């Protein structure tokens, strides 16, 4: 695993929400988030785990499942998703681990492990910039920055 995502943290930061309210709405919102992630991650989806708190998990849903290659875990046996994410970070074997969360507790756990800790907004901006494909008629690429490197490579066919 290379990417661990704090599910509800990213859900709220992304603004991706289902049309319904209540338990069904949470399920729709989770699915919309996971679809967006699968689109953004492409082949890297299989190296990703998204962790959600179990308090909002629908009845009958398994604690672990897969959505378009992304591993989806509900922290059923943990007090909260943060506790499960901390355990995943501590047990991770990938030298290039990234933890996506706004939670300072998780960012500190990532740094202790020498993993990359990224806020949800920062990760989304980078992922969206890397995913954007230049189109005919694009006259001005985005401003240069670390998140735009993939755009420039595609723009110049490198």
C-alpha positions in Angstrom: 0.0 0.0 0.0 1.3 3.4 -1.0 -1.6 5.7 -0.2 -3.8 5.8 2.9 -6.8 8.2 2.9 -8.9 9.4 5.8 -12.2 8.8 4.0 -14.6 11.2 5.7 -11.9 13.9 5.9 -11.4 13.7 2.1 -15.1 13.4 1.5 -15.8 16.8 3.2 -12.8 18.5 1.6 -13.8 17.3 -1.9 -17.4 18.5 -1.8 -18.5 15.2 -3.4 -21.8 14.4 -1.9 -24.8 12.2 -2.9 -28.2 13.6 -3.5 -29.9 11.9 -0.6 -29.7 12.8 3.1 -29.3 10.3 6.0 -27.8 6.9 5.9 -28.5 6.4 2.2 -26.9 9.8 1.5 -23.7 8.7 3.3 -23.5 5.6 1.2 -24.1 7.6 -2.1 -21.4 10.1 -1.0 -18.9 7.4 -0.2 -19.5 5.8 -3.6 -19.2 9.1 -5.4 -15.9 9.8 -3.5 -14.6 6.3 -4.3 -15.5 6.7 -8.0 -13.7 10.1 -8.1 -10.7 8.5 -6.5 -10.6 5.6 -8.9 -10.8 8.0 -11.8 -8.0 10.2 -10.4 -5.7 7.3 -9.4 -6.1 5.0 -12.4 -3.7 2.1 -12.0 -2.5 3.3 -8.6 -6.0 2.6 -7.2 -4.8 -0.9 -6.2 -2.1 0.7 -4.0 -4.7 2.7 -2.0 -6.7 2.1 1.1 -9.5 4.5 2.2 -10.6 4.2 5.8 -14.0 5.4 7.1 -15.3 5.5 10.7 -17.6 2.6 11.3 -20.3 4.7 13.1 -21.7 5.6 9.7 -21.2 2.3 8.0 -24.4 0.8 6.6 -25.8 -2.3 8.3 -24.6 -5.5 6.6 -21.7 -3.9 4.8 -18.5 -5.8 5.3 -15.7 -4.2 7.3 -13.5 -4.5 4.2 -14.3 -4.4 0.6 -12.9 -3.2 -2.7 -14.2 -0.5 -5.0 -12.7 -0.4 -8.5 -9.3 -1.6 -7.1 -9.4 0.7 -4.0 -9.4 -1.1 -0.7 -12.2 0.3 1.5 -12.1 -0.4 5.2 -14.5 0.6 8.0 -12.9 0.9 11.4 -15.4 -1.5 13.0 -13.0 -2.9 15.7 -11.5 0.5 16.5 -12.7 3.6 18.4 -12.4 5.6 15.2 -10.8 5.6 11.7 -7.8 7.5 13.0 -6.8 4.6 15.2 -6.9 2.1 12.3 -5.0 4.5 10.1 -2.3 4.9 12.7 -2.0 1.1 12.8 -1.8 0.9 9.1 0.9 3.6 9.0 2.9 1.8 11.7 2.7 -1.5 9.8 3.3 -0.1 6.3 6.2 -1.6 4.3 6.2 0.8 1.3 9.1 3.3 1.3 6.9 5.8 -0.5 3.8 5.9 1.8 1.5 9.0 1.6 -1.2 9.7 4.2 -4.0 12.0 3.2 -5.7 13.6 6.1 -6.3 17.0 7.7 -6.0 15.4 11.2 -2.8 16.5 12.9 -2.6 13.2 14.8 -2.4 11.3 11.5 0.0 13.7 10.0 2.3 13.3 13.0 2.0 9.5 12.8 3.0 9.7 9.1 6.0 11.9 9.8 7.2 9.6 12.6 7.2 6.8 10.0 9.0 9.1 7.5 6.0 9.0 5.3 4.5 11.9 3.4 1.7 13.6 5.2 -0.6 15.7 2.9 -3.7 17.7 3.7 -6.9 16.7 1.8 -7.0 20.0 -0.2 -3.3 19.8 -1.2 -3.7 16.1 -2.3 -6.8 16.8 -4.3 -5.2 19.8 -6.1 -2.1 17.7 -7.0 -4.2 14.7 -8.1 -6.6 16.8 -10.2 -3.6 18.6 -11.8 -1.9 15.4 -12.6 -5.1 13.8 -14.0 -5.9 16.8 -16.2 -5.2 16.0 -19.8 -4.3 18.9 -22.1 -7.0 19.5 -24.6 -6.8 21.1 -28.1 -7.4 24.8 -27.7 -5.7 25.0 -24.3 -3.8 28.2 -24.7 -2.3 28.6 -21.2 -1.2 25.8 -19.0 -1.7 26.2 -15.2 0.8 28.2 -13.3 4.0 26.2 -12.7 4.3 24.5 -9.3 5.1 21.0 -7.9 1.5 19.8 -8.7 1.8 20.9 -12.3 4.8 18.8 -13.3 2.7 16.0 -14.7 0.6 18.5 -16.7 3.8 20.0 -18.3 5.1 16.5 -19.2 1.8 15.7 -21.0 1.7 19.2 -22.5 5.1 18.8 -24.2 4.6 15.0 -24.8 7.5 14.1 -22.5 
